């Protein structure tokens, strides 16, 4: 059974080796998980390399970066990467873009990414993938005298976009083919974001049903050891609050005073200096237990936790909110096995047969 409405992130968290993806992808395909999403950390999770490896060890699963950034590679490099991946995988690949983290860009000497740049870049990619030679491009994403992949190298490569705020959601609806939402969105936030994407697509004269919206839904079953669950829930949330807590709080209409107390806590500050270290990558179990006292239970509630049956119930709830797909986030296919088996056992017949393996097609 190929369940193209389900996805997972390979190499979730801080893997010891990128080679771990080989077993993960094969396990995912054997379970029927439809899509493999690839996040990028500029250490041992460089996205283009990971994409090639996933494509080489898979035969059916859809693949998308979610996300890489358009300004860390020359447009020709990105366009050629996507074309190569599309041809390698038989059109199973979607290039997924995101804004990135401003603080990291400042450290790298890169300017923050603007909406106009992303929209301009998306249009540029589509022209190159159609086989056009682009002469004298001068737009928000840059000035380029001549760009071409060659008229014989063409493919219909869909674009995925990781969206958070209202401008990003609107961009996803009018210019992209799929949108990935963020983890730990409340039900109200998720439903509102889905509406924003679909309405933007309709306003742009597009069929909103053809813009797939993916919920990125933390899925941490109680069959996992407690320290693992703590890392994948409290640790992950704490890392998000480190990186872009203001946006998380504003998007979910949470109390900013809670975020202020979190940031001021002496233990949390030790992960900030001399440079930020991701809490989910370095904190011990004892430290995570302390940090858990700083995060309200309601902030961790938008997740699939508990028994496999309870997790499946929560996953189905994301479809009820309007999502077209659910990424079972923060766990490997091995971790997800009893949950995916329960989902497959109770999966409604025919409901998702229209979905392609490519997560943005």
N, C-alpha and C positions, 0 to 999 in steps of 0.2 A: 504494500500500500504506500503510494507516494502522497504524503500530506503536505501539499505546497502552501498551506496556510500556516505552517509551523516553521520556525527557524531557530538557530542557535548561534552564539558567538564562539568561534574557535579561539583557543588560547586565552580563555577568560582570566582576567586578573593578571598575575605576574608569573608566567610559566618559567620553569627552569630551562627549558629548551624549546625552540620552535618546532623541533621534530615531533613534539607531542601531537601536533595537528594531524599527523598521518593516521594514527589510531582513532582520533576523534572523528575525522571526516568519514572514515570507513564505518565506524559504529553508527554515525548519524544516518548514513545511507541505508544501512541494514535495518535500522529502526523505522525508516520512512520519513524522517525529518526532511522537509522540502528545501530549505535554504540555509546556507552557511554565510554568516556575516563576519567581516574582518575589521576589527578596530586597529588603530595604528598607535603604537608608542615608539618613539624614536630611540629604541635600544635594540632588542632582538625581535621586535614586531613591526619591522618595516613592511608596509602594506603590499607593495608590488611583488616582493619576493614571496610573501605568504600567499598571495593570490595565485601565483604560478604553481606553488606546491599543492594548493588545494585543487586546482584544475588538473594537475597531473595525477593525483591519486583518487579522483572521483570520476563517475560516469553519468550521474543523473542529477545531483544536487545543484541548485542554483547558488550563485556566488555574488556577493556585493561587498565593496568596501563601505564601511559605515563607522567612521568615515576617514578619508584622507583630506588634505587641504590643497587647493589649487595653486597656492603660491609657494609651495616647497619644491616644485619641479617646473621645468620649462613646459609650456603647453604642448610642444611637439613630443616631449617625453611622455606626458600623460596621455595624449591622444594615441600614441603608438602602443603604450602599455595596454590601454583598453581594447584597441584593435587586435593586438596579439592575444589577449585573454579571450575575446569573443571568438576568434578563429580556433583557438586551442580547445575551447569547451563546447563548441557547437551552439553558440549564442546563449550560453547559460550565465553570462557575466553582465553585471551592472556596475558602472562607475558611480561610487557614492561619495559625495562631498559634504563638508561641514565647515563651520566658521572657525573651529579651533578655540584655544584659550589665549586671551590677549596677553596675559602675563608671560606665557611661554614664548609667544611671538616677540615680545619686547626683549626677552633674554636672548633670542636668536638674532635680533636685529631686523626683524620683519615687521611691517606695519600690520595693524589689525585688518581683518577681512570685512569688507562692506557688501551689502546686498547687491548693489549695482555691479560690483566686480563678479560676483557669483553668477548673476544672470547673463552678463556679457560672456563669461567663460563658458557657460552651458551652451549658448548659441554658437560660440566658436567651435566647441567640440563637435556639435551636430553637423556643422558645415564640413569639417575635416572628415568626419566619418561618412559623409555622403560622397566623398571623393572630390570635393572642391579644392581648388587652389586659392588660398586667401591672400590677397595682395593688399599691402598697406593697411592692415588692421590697426586702428587707433581708437581704443575704447577704455572703459574703466579697468579692465583686467590687464591692460598694457598695450604697448606699441610694437608691432611685429611686421617687418617689411614683406616677408613671404613665408607662408606655411602651407605644407601639403604632405599628405601621406601617399599620394599617387592616385590617379583616377581608378585604378584597378583594385584598390584596397578600400572596400566599402562594407559597412555593416550597420544594422539598425541596433544601436547600443543604447539601452535605456539608462536614464540617470536617476540615482537615488539621492536624497538629501536628508541629513539629520537636522531636524528643526526643533526649535525651542520657543522663542518669542514670536510675537504676532507678525513681524516683518518676514521672518524665516518661514513661518507657516504659509503666509500668502505667496511667497516666492515658490515654495514647494508645489502649491496648487497650480500656479500659472505656468511654471517653466520646467518642472521635473516630472518624473514618471512614478516615483514612489517617495514616501516620506516616512522616516523613522522617528518616532517620538522618544522621549527620554524616560529612563527608569524612575520609579517612585512618583509617577503622576497620579494624583487623586482621580477618582471616577469622574468628578465634575470637570477637572482639567482635561482629562483624556477626551471626553465627549465634546468639549468646547474646541479642542485642537482639531479633532476630526472634522467638525463643522467648518472651521476656518479654512482648512485645506480644500475641502470639497467646494465651498462657496467661492474660493479664489479661482479654482479650476473652471467653474461654471461662468464666472464673470469674465474669464479670458477666452470664452468660447470653446472650452474643452469639455469632454465628457467626464464629469467628476468620478464616475464609476471606474474609469481607466487610470486614475491616480491611486495607487495602492497605499494605504496607511497602515504602518506596522506599529503595534504596541511593543515597546521594549519592557518586558514584564519579568521582574525578578522571580525566579522559580527555584525555591530552595526547600525541598521536601524534608520531612522530619525523619526520614530514613538515614540522613547524613549525620555524622557526629556533631555534637554541639559546637566544638571549636570551629568547625568548617562553616556551620550555619551562621555563627557569630561574625566570621570574617566576611561572608558573602552578603550579609544584611547590614549590620552595624558598621563594619569596616568599609563597605562600599558606599553607604550613605555618608559616612564621615569624610571620605575622599571627595565626594561630590561637593559637600559643604566647604571643604578646603578650596576647591578649584573655582566654583561659581555658585557659592551659597546664596548670594543676593538674588540671582536669577531663579534658583530653585524656590526660594521663599516667596518671591514676587509672583511667580507663575502659579504656585499652588495656594496662594493667599494664606500663607502661614505667618506665625508671629515672628517678626524680625528680632524681638528681644531674646527669643530662644537661640537664634543664630549668634547674636552678640555674646551670650553666655558661653556658647560652645567655643567660639573663637578665643575668648579670654581665658579659658581653662588652662592651667599650667601644663597639663599633660599634652593637650592639643598643640600648644605653642612650641613644644619640643620638636614637633614634626615640621615646624615652619622655618627653623633656623639651623644652620646658616642658609639653607635653601629648602624649598618645600620637598618633603618626602611623602609620598602617598601613604596614607594611614593603612589602607588595605594591604599594602605590600610589606610593611615593616612592623606593624604593631603586634605585640604578643597577645595571647588569649587574655591574660590578666589585664593588660592595657585596654583591650577592647571591652572587657567587662566594665571598666571604669568609664570609658567613653559612652557606653550604652546608657548610662544614667543621664547623659546630657541630651539625648535624642528622644523626643516623645514617641510613644508607641504608635500614635496616629500617623506619624511621618513614615514609619516603616510598614504600615498596614497595607498599602497598595502593592501587594506581592502575592505570589502563590506559595503558601506555606501549609504545613500539616501533612496529612495522609495523601497518598496519590489521588484518591477520590476527591478530597477537598481541594487539592491543587488544580485538578481538572475543572472543577466547578468554578474556581476563580479565573482560570484561563478562558473558559467559555464566556464569562462575564465581560471580557474585553471585546469579544465579537458583538455582544449585546450593546456595547457603547459605540459601535459603528466601525471598529477597526476591521481591516481586511485580512490581517495576519498578526500573529503573536510570536515574537522572539522570546524563547525561554531563556532568559538572561541570567548570566552569572554562574552557570553550571555546565559541566561537560556532558556529552551524550551518555557516558557511563553513569554520572550522577542523575541524569534525567530518565534513565531506562524505565523504572517502574511507573513514572508519571506518563511517559509517552505511551507505554503499553496500555495503561488505563484509558488514556485519551483515544487511542486507536480502537479499543474494544467498544467504546460508546460513541464513536464518531458518527455524525449524521450522514446518511448516504446521499451523495449527489450535491450536497450544499457547496462544496468547494471545487467541483470538477472543472470549473471554468478557469482556474488559476494556473498559470504557467509555472514551470520550475524557476525560471528567472524571476527573482523577487521583485523586479520592477516592470515585468511584462504583463 
